[in-house]
Amino acid sequence: QVQLVESGGGLVQPGGSLRLSCEASGIIFGIYTMAWHRQAPGKKRELVASITNVGGTNYADSVKGRFTISRDNAKNTVYLQMNSLKLEDTAVYYCNVWVGRNEYWGQGTQVTVSS
């Protein structure tokens, strides 16, 4: 059974930083592309960043230069380092993986940027 468990969310002031973690189980973690998505209130879920099994990365334009996705295959964990946070980064952040034709999501972790 595939499970994704996110952690690291919280309340931070504009300009601050947070690091999200997502630990995966039930999959051979090292062979899959992992991704972070987010959903703000009243908005559609959107892709934030992804990382391939060999470390290739992709970012949404809105987070380029501020967020960094990385992975530790020995720990079955993908990270999202978020710097220079803005009010508009407030959202629930979800970890995601496609395994074959099945898509899996974590439960999400709330990130609130507020002064």
Phi and psi in degrees as a GROMACS rama.xvg file:
@    title "Ramachandran Plot"
@    xaxis  label "Phi"
@    yaxis  label "Psi"
@TYPE xy
-80.3645  130.179  VAL-2
-133.048  138.28  GLN-3
-124.844  125.517  LEU-4
-125.026  113.616  VAL-5
-90.2514  154.723  GLU-6
-155.845  166.528  SER-7
105.791  -4.59796  GLY-8
-71.5434  172.744  GLY-9
164.832  -167.218  GLY-10
-101.913  130.082  LEU-11
-143.18  151.016  VAL-12
-80.2869  156.101  GLN-13
-54.3054  137.575  PRO-14
90.079  -9.8417  GLY-15
-82.0387  -175.74  GLY-16
-133.084  152.08  SER-17
-145.105  153.104  LEU-18
-122.849  120.256  ARG-19
-92.8056  147.681  LEU-20
-127.119  149.375  SER-21
-138.665  113.501  CYS-22
-98.5596  128.992  GLU-23
-105.915  147.469  ALA-24
-141.832  157.324  SER-25
86.1559  4.15347  GLY-26
-136.244  160.487  ILE-27
-82.4417  88.7154  ILE-28
-52.5898  -41.6168  PHE-29
-66.8706  -8.048  GLY-30
-105.362  -1.1796  ILE-31
-112.484  146.639  TYR-32
-72.3434  132.519  THR-33
-112.541  151.984  MET-34
-143.054  156.422  ALA-35
-115.198  133.187  TRP-36
-122.57  167.083  HIS-37
-145.159  155.616  ARG-38
-138.584  117.114  GLN-39
-90.1277  157.825  ALA-40
-55.9665  128.74  PRO-41
76.6844  5.30115  GLY-42
-121.074  162.154  LYS-43
-74.3773  153.936  LYS-44
-66.8135  137.433  ARG-45
-131.754  150.222  GLU-46
-72.931  131.352  LEU-47
-99.1481  -49.9372  VAL-48
-162.372  154.08  ALA-49
-140.364  157.665  SER-50
-141.379  129.342  ILE-51
-79.1513  175.605  THR-52
-65.7303  -21.456  ASN-53
-105.131  11.1791  VAL-54
95.0391  5.21455  GLY-55
-69.3292  136.792  GLY-56
-121.197  156.429  THR-57
-144.195  139.84  ASN-58
-132.07  148.704  TYR-59
-66.5715  145.865  ALA-60
-56.6968  -33.6314  ASP-61
-68.9332  -16.0585  SER-62
-118.586  -3.52158  VAL-63
-57.9468  134.643  LYS-64
84.9721  -10.1055  GLY-65
-116.294  -36.0185  ARG-66
-107.609  148.272  PHE-67
-135.016  124.992  THR-68
-98.317  141.548  ILE-69
-149.86  169.349  SER-70
-144.442  151.417  ARG-71
-125.092  99.6425  ASP-72
-66.3014  -26.6478  ASN-73
-68.5607  -25.3462  ALA-74
-106.101  3.91591  LYS-75
53.1275  40.7171  ASN-76
-132.68  138.665  THR-77
-115.807  143.078  VAL-78
-119.591  156.762  TYR-79
-134.813  105.88  LEU-80
-86.7458  121.106  GLN-81
-116.7  115.731  MET-82
-115.408  164.668  ASN-83
48.7012  48.7314  SER-84
-64.6095  144.259  LEU-85
-116.86  162.101  LYS-86
-54.4144  -38.5059  LEU-87
-74.5557  -2.83836  GLU-88
-83.2662  -6.22284  ASP-89
-60.7056  124.064  THR-90
-178.052  170.196  ALA-91
-89.833  128.439  VAL-92
-103.295  131.275  TYR-93
-121.39  140.775  TYR-94
-90.954  148.875  CYS-95
-148.37  145.211  ASN-96
-150.677  141.59  VAL-97
-99.2205  127.212  TRP-98
-121.437  103.986  VAL-99
64.475  -126.037  GLY-100
-97.2212  8.86549  ARG-101
-105.91  137.099  ASN-102
-111.419  135.269  GLU-103
-123.192  145.226  TYR-104
-129.558  148.784  TRP-105
-81.1613  -177.888  GLY-106
-82.1826  -14.0839  GLN-107
93.6943  153.362  GLY-108
-136.032  132.727  THR-109
-80.1481  130.01  GLN-110
-118.027  122.007  VAL-111
-122.003  121.395  THR-112
-106.981  115.951  VAL-113
-155.077  145.855  SER-114
